[in-house]
Amino acid sequence: MVSVSASLAIAATLPARAEDPPPQLTGDWGGWRTELANRGIEFQIGYTEEAAGNASGGQHNYVRAAGQLVLGSTLDLQKLFGVSGATMQITLTNRNGRNLSDDAGLNTLQQVQEVYGRGNIWRLTQFWYEQKAFDGAVALKFGRVTLGEDFAAFSCNFQNLTFCGSTPGNLAGNYWFNWPLSQWGARLKVKSGQVYVQAGAYQVSPRNSDPDRGFYLGWEQTSGALLPVEFGWTPTVGGLPGKYTATLWYDTSHANDVLRNRQGLPLAVYGGDPRREQGRYGVSFQFQQQLTRPDVADPVRGLSAFLNITQTDRRTSQTDNQIAFGLFYTGWLDSRPRDVMAIAIGRTQVNGRYAENQALANFNARGFLQRPEAEYAIEAYYNLNLHSGLDIRPNIQFIRHPGGITNAKDVLVLGVKAIVNL
């Protein structure tokens, strides 16, 4: 999940920004919400529920539901205390429910309920301070942050994880932590016109992903620093907005090689300790563009497209490449201007070196060679905007070669995603 502040209208075309408030089901609270906002205090209260059942594939046929409650507050410190350009964000999350991918034995590389994971507990997901200067051209942000809210940021409208959130976390989730996990970090962003560049430094520690410690703020087991750099361009093409980014990162930590032991021999055959590699790295590209606008008076309506491409290093990653392409159409019907139709197709590649080790292990244990390759996912949904702040999103997912195993039975999942912003 990128942010509770993602509005449907913006998320259907380009990634949401923290300053774009979502529509609220409970309205203005009799004027109190506006009054508080004028004084510098805004609240975010949201709940997402994702239900899914496998019509085919997997070891069992089950229906499972998982959800997330978000409680947040944005403090405008200029309005509150006269600190020009200063903002604070505090966000708590609580995840709950069960995961169909595990319970039904789907063996998918990417979850069919993206909202599940990282423990059914309360977490401190955001606690950061941002200072802007020079009319917003320079922004420094630091504190407890989620890496994917700033780098390779992407909306989370689909239910399959292949098409949700900052894509490096889908491949390198053992050190690139997306929402709801946070870590100590800082980011400096400089922008000029349609171009920006930003760089950051983030703590790398497995303790931040501990499923039982949602308010961990320490430095135990810190192995290094994750150093991302992003170049972005936000042009207007034919009067239509777009966003194009390139994100590169390097983690200074040591990590295990996925194939070789310390003697340089295959782990599956000769055993021993994995060879230790210095540093982990990768690159991610995102291309997003609104293509049509049938109603010039309503900039949200129309067709938009995205393409995400991510590559991680092949020494240490079990999955090393992901590519996803999708289309959104907002307001197909004049009578339903905020309904959205969407479809996406994606491919997640098992690292060939890791696949070789798995094939050797399977051959030794069972007398046959089984080498994982790539998993393909397709998802289509229709978002019903029932009321301001209330959306119901039925979807259908098809996963070809789950787990990257070519002879595994394909998976068909029927799901529904419900989003409430109070």
C-alpha positions as CSV (number, residue, x, y, z in Angstrom):
1,M,0.0,0.0,0.0
2,V,1.4,3.4,-1.0
3,S,-0.5,5.8,1.2
4,V,-3.9,6.2,2.8
5,S,-4.0,9.6,1.2
6,A,-4.2,8.2,-2.3
7,S,-7.4,9.5,-3.9
8,L,-9.2,7.3,-6.4
9,A,-9.1,9.9,-9.1
10,I,-5.4,10.5,-9.0
11,A,-4.4,6.9,-8.3
12,A,-6.3,5.8,-11.4
13,T,-3.9,7.8,-13.6
14,L,-0.7,8.7,-11.8
15,P,0.7,7.9,-8.4
16,A,-1.0,9.8,-5.6
17,R,0.8,12.5,-3.7
18,A,0.7,13.0,0.0
19,E,-0.9,16.4,-0.4
20,D,-3.9,15.1,-2.3
21,P,-6.6,14.3,0.3
22,P,-9.0,11.4,-0.4
23,P,-12.7,11.9,-0.5
24,Q,-14.2,11.2,2.9
25,L,-17.3,9.1,3.6
26,T,-18.1,11.0,6.9
27,G,-17.8,14.4,5.2
28,D,-16.8,17.5,7.0
29,W,-17.8,16.5,10.5
30,G,-20.2,19.4,10.8
31,G,-17.4,21.8,9.8
32,W,-14.9,20.5,12.3
33,R,-12.7,18.9,9.6
34,T,-12.3,22.1,7.7
35,E,-11.7,24.1,10.9
36,L,-9.0,21.7,12.0
37,A,-7.4,21.7,8.5
38,N,-7.3,25.5,8.6
39,R,-5.5,25.3,11.9
40,G,-3.0,22.8,10.5
41,I,-4.4,19.4,11.5
42,E,-5.7,16.8,9.1
43,F,-6.8,13.2,9.8
44,Q,-6.7,10.1,7.7
45,I,-8.9,7.2,8.7
46,G,-9.2,4.3,6.2
47,Y,-9.9,0.6,6.0
48,T,-9.1,-1.8,3.1
49,E,-10.5,-5.3,2.9
50,E,-9.5,-7.8,0.3
51,A,-11.4,-11.1,-0.1
52,A,-10.2,-13.8,-2.5
53,G,-11.1,-17.3,-3.5
54,N,-9.4,-19.7,-5.9
55,A,-11.8,-21.2,-8.4
56,S,-9.0,-23.4,-9.7
57,G,-5.3,-24.2,-8.9
58,G,-3.6,-24.6,-5.6
59,Q,-3.9,-27.5,-3.2
60,H,-7.2,-26.5,-1.7
61,N,-10.2,-24.3,-2.7
62,Y,-10.6,-21.7,0.0
63,V,-12.0,-18.2,0.4
64,R,-9.8,-15.8,2.6
65,A,-10.1,-12.2,3.6
66,A,-7.4,-9.8,4.8
67,G,-7.6,-6.2,5.8
68,Q,-5.8,-3.1,7.0
69,L,-6.8,-0.2,9.2
70,V,-5.0,3.1,8.8
71,L,-5.0,6.0,11.3
72,G,-3.0,9.0,10.4
73,S,-2.5,12.7,11.0
74,T,-0.8,15.4,9.0
75,L,0.4,18.4,10.9
76,D,1.1,21.7,9.0
77,L,3.7,23.2,11.3
78,Q,3.5,26.6,9.6
79,K,-0.1,26.9,10.5
80,L,0.4,25.5,14.0
81,F,3.6,27.1,15.1
82,G,4.7,29.4,12.3
83,V,7.5,27.1,11.0
84,S,7.5,27.9,7.3
85,G,7.4,24.9,4.9
86,A,7.4,22.3,7.7
87,T,5.2,19.2,7.9
88,M,4.9,16.2,10.1
89,Q,3.2,12.9,9.4
90,I,2.2,10.2,12.0
91,T,0.5,7.0,10.8
92,L,-0.4,3.8,12.5
93,T,-1.5,0.7,10.7
94,N,-3.1,-2.6,11.8
95,R,-3.3,-5.6,9.5
96,N,-5.5,-8.6,10.0
97,G,-6.9,-11.7,8.3
98,R,-5.6,-14.7,6.4
99,N,-3.7,-15.2,3.2
100,L,-5.2,-17.2,0.3
101,S,-1.8,-17.8,-1.3
102,D,-0.5,-19.7,1.7
103,D,-3.7,-21.3,3.0
104,A,-4.8,-22.7,-0.4
105,G,-1.2,-23.7,-1.4
106,L,-1.2,-21.5,-4.5
107,N,2.6,-21.3,-4.4
108,T,2.6,-18.0,-6.2
109,L,5.6,-15.7,-6.3
110,Q,3.4,-12.6,-5.8
111,Q,0.5,-12.6,-3.3
112,V,-3.1,-12.4,-4.6
113,Q,-4.0,-10.2,-1.6
114,E,-1.4,-7.4,-1.5
115,V,-2.8,-6.0,1.8
116,Y,-1.7,-9.1,3.7
117,G,1.7,-9.5,5.3
118,R,4.3,-8.3,7.8
119,G,2.3,-9.5,10.8
120,N,-1.3,-9.1,12.0
121,I,-0.2,-6.3,14.4
122,W,-0.2,-2.6,15.0
123,R,2.7,-0.8,13.5
124,L,4.2,2.7,13.5
125,T,4.3,3.1,9.8
126,Q,5.1,6.8,9.5
127,F,6.6,9.3,11.9
128,W,8.5,11.8,9.8
129,Y,9.3,15.5,9.5
130,E,9.7,17.3,6.1
131,Q,11.2,20.8,5.6
132,K,10.7,22.5,2.3
133,A,12.6,25.6,1.2
134,F,12.9,27.9,-1.9
135,D,9.1,27.7,-2.6
136,G,9.2,23.9,-2.4
137,A,12.1,23.4,-4.8
138,V,14.1,21.7,-2.1
139,A,12.7,19.3,0.4
140,L,14.4,17.4,3.2
141,K,12.5,14.6,4.9
142,F,13.6,12.3,7.8
143,G,12.4,10.1,10.5
144,R,10.5,6.7,10.5
145,V,9.6,6.4,6.8
146,T,8.4,3.8,4.3
147,L,10.9,3.6,1.5
148,G,8.3,3.1,-1.3
149,E,6.4,6.3,-0.5
150,D,9.2,8.3,-2.1
151,F,11.3,6.0,-4.3
152,A,9.7,4.1,-7.2
153,A,6.3,5.1,-5.7
154,F,3.3,3.5,-7.4
155,S,-0.4,3.2,-6.7
156,C,-1.9,0.1,-5.1
157,N,-5.3,-0.2,-6.9
158,F,-4.8,-3.8,-8.1
159,Q,-5.2,-6.7,-5.6
160,N,-2.3,-8.8,-7.0
161,L,1.0,-7.7,-5.6
162,T,2.6,-7.8,-9.1
163,F,0.8,-4.5,-9.9
164,C,0.9,-2.8,-6.5
165,G,3.3,-0.5,-4.7
166,S,6.9,0.3,-5.2
167,T,8.1,-2.6,-7.3
168,P,11.7,-3.1,-5.9
169,G,10.0,-4.3,-2.7
170,N,8.2,-7.0,-4.7
171,L,11.5,-8.6,-5.6
172,A,13.9,-7.6,-2.8
173,G,11.4,-7.5,0.1
174,N,14.0,-8.8,2.5
175,Y,15.8,-5.4,2.6
176,W,13.7,-3.0,0.5
177,F,10.7,-2.5,2.9
178,N,7.5,-1.1,1.6
179,W,4.4,-0.1,3.5
180,P,3.5,-0.9,6.3
181,L,7.1,-1.3,7.4
182,S,9.2,1.7,8.4
183,Q,12.8,2.3,9.1
184,W,15.0,5.2,10.0
185,G,15.8,7.2,6.9
186,A,16.3,10.5,5.2
187,R,15.5,11.9,1.7
188,L,16.6,15.1,-0.1
189,K,14.6,16.1,-3.1
190,V,15.4,19.0,-5.5
191,K,13.1,19.9,-8.3
192,S,13.0,22.5,-11.1
193,G,10.0,22.7,-13.3
194,Q,9.1,19.3,-14.7
195,V,12.4,17.6,-13.5
196,Y,13.5,16.4,-10.1
197,V,16.2,14.4,-8.5
198,Q,16.2,12.9,-5.1
199,A,18.6,10.8,-3.0
200,G,18.1,9.0,0.3
201,A,19.8,6.9,3.0
202,Y,17.8,4.2,4.9
203,Q,18.6,1.8,7.7
204,V,18.8,-1.9,6.7
205,S,17.9,-4.2,9.6
206,P,15.7,-7.4,9.6
207,R,14.4,-6.2,13.0
208,N,12.2,-3.6,11.2
209,S,10.2,-6.5,9.7
210,D,9.8,-8.4,12.9
211,P,6.1,-9.7,12.8
212,D,5.8,-9.2,16.6
213,R,7.4,-5.8,17.1
214,G,5.4,-3.1,15.4
215,F,6.9,-0.2,17.3
216,Y,10.6,-1.1,17.1
217,L,12.7,2.0,16.9
218,G,16.2,0.6,17.5
219,W,19.4,-0.1,15.6
220,E,19.9,-3.8,16.4
221,Q,21.1,-6.0,13.6
222,T,21.7,-3.0,11.3
223,S,23.7,-4.5,8.5
224,G,24.2,-1.4,6.3
225,A,22.5,1.5,4.5
226,L,20.2,1.4,1.5
227,L,21.1,4.3,-0.8
228,P,18.5,5.1,-3.5
229,V,18.8,7.8,-6.2
230,E,15.8,8.7,-8.4
231,F,15.5,10.9,-11.5
232,G,12.0,12.0,-12.4
233,W,10.3,13.9,-15.2
234,T,6.7,15.0,-14.9
235,P,5.8,16.4,-18.4
236,T,2.5,17.5,-19.9
237,V,2.2,15.8,-23.2
238,G,-0.6,17.2,-25.4
239,G,-2.1,18.7,-22.3
240,L,-2.1,15.3,-20.5
241,P,0.0,14.6,-17.4
242,G,2.7,12.0,-17.2
243,K,5.4,10.8,-14.9
244,Y,8.7,9.0,-15.9
245,T,11.2,7.9,-13.3
246,A,14.5,5.9,-13.1
247,T,15.4,4.7,-9.6
248,L,18.8,3.1,-8.8
249,W,19.8,1.8,-5.4
250,Y,22.7,0.2,-3.6
251,D,22.6,-1.6,-0.2
252,T,26.0,-1.6,1.6
253,S,25.2,-4.8,3.5
254,H,26.8,-8.2,3.0
255,A,24.3,-10.9,1.7
256,N,24.3,-14.6,0.9
257,D,25.0,-15.8,-2.6
258,V,21.9,-17.8,-3.9
259,L,24.0,-20.5,-5.7
260,R,27.5,-20.9,-4.4
261,N,29.1,-21.8,-1.1
262,R,32.3,-20.2,0.3
263,Q,34.4,-22.6,-1.8
264,G,32.6,-21.5,-5.0
265,L,30.6,-24.8,-5.3
266,P,26.8,-25.3,-5.7
267,L,25.2,-25.2,-2.3
268,A,22.5,-27.8,-3.2
269,V,25.2,-30.3,-4.1
270,Y,28.0,-29.6,-1.7
271,G,26.3,-27.8,1.2
272,G,28.3,-25.6,3.5
273,D,27.9,-21.9,4.2
274,P,26.7,-19.5,1.4
275,R,29.3,-17.3,-0.1
276,R,29.0,-13.7,1.3
277,E,28.6,-11.0,-1.3
278,Q,29.4,-7.3,-0.7
279,G,26.4,-5.1,-1.5
280,R,23.0,-5.5,-3.2
281,Y,21.7,-3.3,-6.0
282,G,19.1,-2.8,-8.7
283,V,17.3,-0.4,-11.0
284,S,13.6,0.3,-11.6
285,F,11.9,2.3,-14.4
286,Q,8.4,3.6,-14.3
287,F,6.5,5.1,-17.2
288,Q,3.0,6.6,-16.6
289,Q,0.9,8.7,-18.9
290,Q,-2.7,9.8,-19.4
291,L,-3.6,9.1,-23.0
292,T,-7.0,10.6,-23.5
293,R,-9.3,13.1,-21.9
294,P,-12.8,13.0,-23.4
295,D,-14.2,15.7,-21.1
296,V,-11.9,18.8,-21.0
297,A,-13.8,20.1,-17.9
298,D,-12.9,16.9,-16.0
299,P,-9.2,16.1,-16.1
300,V,-9.6,12.8,-14.3
301,R,-11.7,11.0,-16.9
302,G,-9.9,9.2,-19.7
303,L,-7.5,6.4,-20.5
304,S,-4.1,6.1,-18.7
305,A,-1.3,3.6,-19.1
306,F,1.7,2.4,-17.0
307,L,4.8,0.3,-17.5
308,N,7.0,-0.8,-14.6
309,I,10.4,-2.6,-15.2
310,T,12.6,-3.6,-12.2
311,Q,15.9,-5.5,-12.2
312,T,17.8,-6.6,-9.0
313,D,21.3,-8.1,-8.8
314,R,21.6,-11.8,-9.6
315,R,24.1,-12.7,-6.9
316,T,21.7,-12.3,-4.0
317,S,18.0,-12.1,-5.2
318,Q,15.7,-15.1,-5.5
319,T,13.5,-13.2,-7.9
320,D,15.5,-10.7,-10.1
321,N,13.2,-9.2,-12.7
322,Q,9.6,-7.9,-12.9
323,I,7.8,-6.2,-15.7
324,A,4.2,-5.0,-15.6
325,F,2.0,-3.1,-18.0
326,G,-1.6,-1.9,-17.4
327,L,-4.4,0.4,-18.5
328,F,-6.9,2.4,-16.5
329,Y,-10.1,4.0,-17.8
330,T,-11.8,6.4,-15.5
331,G,-15.4,7.6,-16.2
332,W,-16.4,5.3,-19.1
333,L,-20.0,6.2,-18.4
334,D,-21.1,9.8,-18.1
335,S,-23.4,8.7,-15.3
336,R,-20.5,7.1,-13.4
337,P,-17.6,9.6,-13.8
338,R,-15.5,8.1,-11.0
339,D,-15.9,4.4,-11.8
340,V,-12.7,2.9,-13.1
341,M,-12.0,-0.1,-15.4
342,A,-8.5,-1.5,-15.3
343,I,-6.4,-4.4,-16.7
344,A,-2.8,-5.4,-16.2
345,I,-0.4,-8.1,-17.2
346,G,2.9,-8.9,-15.5
347,R,5.8,-11.3,-15.4
348,T,8.0,-12.1,-12.3
349,Q,11.2,-13.9,-13.1
350,V,13.0,-16.3,-10.8
351,N,16.7,-15.6,-10.8
352,G,18.4,-18.1,-13.1
353,R,21.2,-18.7,-10.5
354,Y,18.7,-19.4,-7.7
355,A,16.7,-21.6,-10.1
356,E,19.8,-23.6,-10.8
357,N,20.3,-24.2,-7.1
358,Q,16.6,-25.2,-6.7
359,A,16.9,-27.6,-9.7
360,L,19.9,-29.3,-8.2
361,A,18.2,-29.6,-4.9
362,N,15.1,-31.1,-6.4
363,F,17.2,-33.5,-8.5
364,N,19.1,-34.7,-5.4
365,A,16.0,-35.1,-3.3
366,R,13.6,-36.6,-5.8
367,G,15.6,-37.9,-8.7
368,F,14.2,-35.3,-11.2
369,L,15.1,-31.8,-12.4
370,Q,12.5,-29.1,-11.7
371,R,13.7,-25.6,-12.5
372,P,11.5,-22.5,-11.7
373,E,11.4,-19.9,-14.4
374,A,8.8,-17.1,-14.5
375,E,5.3,-16.5,-13.2
376,Y,2.7,-14.6,-15.3
377,A,-0.2,-12.7,-13.8
378,I,-3.2,-11.0,-15.3
379,E,-5.8,-9.0,-13.3
380,A,-8.9,-7.1,-14.4
381,Y,-11.1,-5.1,-12.1
382,Y,-14.1,-2.7,-12.2
383,N,-14.1,-0.1,-9.4
384,L,-17.6,1.0,-8.3
385,N,-17.4,4.4,-6.7
386,L,-20.5,4.0,-4.5
387,H,-20.1,7.2,-2.5
388,S,-17.5,9.7,-1.7
389,G,-15.0,7.7,0.3
390,L,-16.5,4.3,-0.5
391,D,-15.3,2.0,-3.3
392,I,-16.0,-1.6,-4.1
393,R,-13.6,-3.3,-6.6
394,P,-14.4,-6.8,-7.8
395,N,-11.6,-8.4,-9.7
396,I,-10.4,-11.5,-11.4
397,Q,-6.9,-12.8,-11.4
398,F,-5.2,-15.5,-13.6
399,I,-1.8,-16.8,-12.7
400,R,0.1,-18.8,-15.3
401,H,3.0,-21.0,-14.0
402,P,2.6,-20.2,-10.3
403,G,5.9,-20.1,-8.5
404,G,7.6,-20.1,-11.9
405,I,6.9,-23.9,-12.2
406,T,5.9,-24.6,-15.8
407,N,4.0,-27.8,-15.0
408,A,2.1,-26.3,-12.0
409,K,-1.7,-26.0,-12.5
410,D,-2.7,-22.4,-13.4
411,V,-4.5,-20.4,-10.7
412,L,-7.8,-18.6,-11.2
413,V,-8.8,-16.2,-8.4
414,L,-12.0,-14.3,-7.9
415,G,-11.7,-11.3,-5.5
416,V,-13.1,-8.1,-4.3
417,K,-11.4,-5.1,-2.7
418,A,-13.3,-2.7,-0.6
419,I,-11.9,0.7,0.4
420,V,-13.4,3.1,3.0
421,N,-12.0,6.5,3.8
422,L,-13.7,8.0,6.8
